[in-house]
Amino acid sequence: MTNDFVDSLRKEERAYENGTERPLGSYLRVLGVYGAAVAGLFAAGRVTGARLPKRISTKDLVLMGLSTHKLSRTITKDPVTSPLRAPFTRYAGVSGPAELHEEVRGHGIKHAVGELITCPFCVAQWVATAYAAGMVFAPRFTRLAGATMTAVTMSDWLQLGYSRLMQSAEGKGDDS
């Protein structure tokens, strides 16, 4: 019976893949790690008596959103964090100001983890979950860390805006 179930799952995986390698079993393992982490956080909250916030203020939500954005991009694109991604990726060039483009390598779980840690949209779920846990277990520290990452996010946007203004000003000077 177990073999029939496993065979059925493998058949579904092959049908889904459509001739390409899509490590569904490995994705399932990654989802399992996320689910176990959330369950562990929930259990830790029960054991320690930590309470969920009664509400999330707009200010906290904005702080959480901006800091999640920045930390997700730092984890998935920053040159300084590339040693963390290197076992799962291959350097493929630059993708933007202070950001790398890396290609996922390997098969199975290595490939699935590589896809996760090169995708800022994917990592954002994990970062936001960690931030939410921080708001339960250490809200003051979490707000400080969030404010720091939000300040970096705002600085990035200002740097990009300044760069664009300088390019525009230089372009207008060439037309004279």
C-alpha positions in Angstrom: 0.0 0.0 0.0 2.8 2.4 0.9 4.6 1.6 -2.4 1.4 2.3 -4.4 1.0 5.7 -2.6 4.7 6.7 -3.3 4.3 5.5 -6.9 1.2 7.6 -7.3 3.0 10.7 -5.9 6.0 10.2 -8.3 3.6 9.9 -11.2 1.9 13.1 -10.2 5.3 14.8 -9.9 6.3 13.7 -13.4 3.0 14.9 -14.8 3.5 18.3 -13.1 7.1 18.7 -14.2 6.1 18.7 -17.9 9.6 17.6 -18.9 11.5 20.0 -16.6 13.1 19.4 -13.2 10.7 20.6 -10.5 11.7 19.1 -7.2 8.2 18.9 -5.6 9.4 16.6 -2.9 12.1 19.0 -1.9 9.7 21.9 -2.0 7.5 19.9 0.4 10.5 19.5 2.7 11.1 23.2 2.7 7.4 23.8 3.4 7.7 21.3 6.3 10.6 23.2 7.8 8.6 26.4 7.6 5.6 24.7 9.2 7.7 23.2 11.9 9.3 26.6 12.6 5.8 28.2 13.0 4.6 25.3 15.2 7.8 25.6 17.3 7.2 29.4 17.7 3.6 28.7 18.7 4.8 26.1 21.2 7.4 28.4 22.6 4.8 31.1 23.1 2.5 28.7 25.0 5.4 27.5 27.2 6.7 31.0 28.0 3.2 32.5 28.3 3.9 35.0 25.6 0.8 36.7 24.3 -0.1 37.8 20.8 -0.6 41.5 20.4 -4.2 42.5 20.6 -3.8 44.5 17.4 -1.1 45.5 15.0 -0.8 49.3 14.7 -0.5 50.9 11.2 3.0 52.2 12.3 4.1 48.6 13.2 2.7 47.2 9.9 4.5 49.8 7.8 7.7 49.2 9.8 7.3 45.4 9.3 6.6 45.8 5.6 9.6 48.1 4.9 12.0 46.1 7.0 10.8 42.8 5.5 11.4 44.2 2.0 14.9 45.3 2.8 16.0 42.2 4.8 14.6 40.0 2.1 16.6 41.8 -0.6 19.7 41.7 1.6 19.4 38.0 2.1 18.7 37.2 -1.6 20.6 39.8 -3.6 23.4 41.5 -1.5 27.0 40.8 -2.5 28.0 40.5 1.2 25.5 37.7 1.8 26.6 35.8 -1.3 28.7 33.3 0.8 25.4 32.1 2.4 23.9 31.5 -1.0 27.1 30.1 -2.7 26.5 26.4 -1.9 23.2 26.6 -3.7 23.9 29.2 -6.5 26.3 30.2 -9.2 27.3 33.9 -9.7 25.9 35.1 -13.0 26.5 38.9 -12.9 25.1 42.1 -11.5 21.3 42.6 -11.5 21.1 46.2 -10.2 22.8 48.7 -7.9 24.5 46.6 -5.2 22.6 43.5 -6.2 23.8 40.2 -7.7 22.1 37.9 -10.2 22.8 34.2 -9.3 21.6 31.1 -10.9 20.3 28.2 -8.9 22.4 25.0 -9.1 22.0 21.4 -8.0 19.1 19.0 -7.8 16.5 18.1 -5.2 16.7 19.9 -1.9 19.8 21.9 -3.0 17.8 23.3 -5.9 14.8 24.0 -3.8 16.8 25.9 -1.2 18.6 27.7 -4.0 15.3 28.9 -5.4 14.1 30.0 -2.0 17.2 32.0 -1.1 17.5 33.8 -4.4 13.8 34.9 -4.4 13.1 38.0 -2.4 9.4 37.4 -2.7 9.8 33.9 -1.3 12.2 34.8 1.6 9.8 37.7 2.6 7.4 35.1 4.0 10.1 33.7 6.3 11.3 37.2 7.3 7.8 38.5 8.0 7.1 35.4 10.1 10.3 36.0 12.1 9.4 39.6 12.5 5.9 38.7 13.8 7.5 36.2 16.2 9.9 39.0 17.3 6.9 41.2 18.0 5.6 38.5 20.4 8.8 37.6 22.2 10.9 40.8 22.0 8.9 43.7 20.7 11.2 46.5 21.7 14.3 44.9 20.0 12.2 43.9 17.0 11.0 47.5 16.5 14.5 48.8 16.8 15.8 46.2 14.2 12.8 47.0 12.0 13.4 50.7 12.3 17.1 50.2 11.3 16.1 48.1 8.2 13.4 50.7 7.3 16.0 53.5 7.5 18.3 51.5 5.2 15.3 51.0 2.8 14.6 54.7 2.8 18.3 55.4 2.3 18.4 53.0 -0.7 15.4 54.7 -2.3 17.0 58.2 -1.7 20.3 56.9 -3.2 18.6 55.6 -6.3 16.5 58.8 -6.6 19.7 61.0 -6.2 21.5 58.9 -8.8 18.7 59.3 -11.3 18.6 63.1 -10.7 22.3 63.3 -11.3 22.0 61.3 -14.5 19.2 63.6 -15.6 21.1 66.7 -14.8 24.2 65.4 -16.6 22.1 64.5 -19.6 20.6 68.0 -19.8 24.0 69.5 -19.6 25.1 67.5 -22.6 22.2 68.9 -24.7 23.4 72.5 -24.3 
